[in-house]
Amino acid sequence: MAQFSRPSIAEVNEYRAYIIGKDGHIETRIDLVCADDDAAKERAKDLADSQDIELWQLDRRIATFTHKR
């Protein structure tokens, strides 16, 4: 009997990028799906051009990016 292997599924991880307002509180959340922490950091870093960003995966803070004022 022939055996079939399942196609490999690329692992993806869910992250949250929180936009932080001038008062230090969360203004909104952006959901990100990335292969790993480094990819998520790159995407979140791009968002920090105009606002401060905190990048989280569940209860683990990955990074904080402060835009240049």
C-alpha positions as CSV (number, residue, x, y, z in Angstrom):
1,M,0.0,0.0,0.0
2,A,1.4,3.4,-1.0
3,Q,1.9,5.9,1.8
4,F,1.2,9.6,1.2
5,S,2.8,12.3,3.2
6,R,1.0,15.4,4.1
7,P,2.3,18.6,2.5
8,S,4.3,20.7,4.9
9,I,2.5,23.8,6.2
10,A,4.7,26.8,6.9
11,E,4.5,27.7,10.5
12,V,3.0,31.1,11.1
13,N,2.6,33.0,14.3
14,E,0.1,35.7,15.4
15,Y,1.3,39.0,16.8
16,R,-0.4,42.2,17.9
17,A,1.0,45.6,17.1
18,Y,-0.5,48.2,19.5
19,I,-0.4,51.8,18.5
20,I,0.4,53.9,21.6
21,G,-1.0,57.4,21.8
22,K,0.8,60.5,23.2
23,D,-0.9,59.9,26.5
24,G,0.8,56.4,26.7
25,H,-2.5,54.5,26.2
26,I,-3.3,52.0,23.4
27,E,-5.2,53.7,20.6
28,T,-5.7,50.7,18.3
29,R,-4.4,47.2,17.6
30,I,-3.1,45.8,14.3
31,D,-3.1,42.0,14.0
32,L,0.0,40.6,12.2
33,V,0.7,37.0,11.0
34,C,4.4,36.4,10.5
35,A,6.8,33.5,10.2
36,D,8.8,34.6,13.3
37,D,9.7,37.3,15.7
38,D,12.2,39.0,13.3
39,A,9.6,39.2,10.5
40,A,7.1,40.7,13.0
41,K,9.6,43.2,14.2
42,E,10.3,44.4,10.6
43,R,6.6,44.9,10.0
44,A,6.0,46.7,13.3
45,K,9.0,48.9,12.8
46,D,7.5,50.1,9.5
47,L,4.4,51.2,11.4
48,A,6.5,53.3,13.8
49,D,7.2,56.0,11.2
50,S,4.3,58.0,12.4
51,Q,3.5,56.6,15.9
52,D,4.8,54.5,18.8
53,I,4.3,50.8,18.6
54,E,4.4,47.9,21.0
55,L,4.7,44.4,19.5
56,W,3.3,41.5,21.5
57,Q,2.7,37.8,21.0
58,L,0.1,36.7,23.6
59,D,1.5,37.9,26.9
60,R,5.1,38.3,25.7
61,R,6.3,41.8,24.7
62,I,8.6,41.4,21.7
63,A,9.7,45.0,21.1
64,T,8.8,48.6,21.4
65,F,9.4,51.1,18.6
66,T,9.3,54.9,19.1
67,H,8.9,57.0,16.1
68,K,11.1,60.0,15.7
69,R,9.3,63.2,16.7
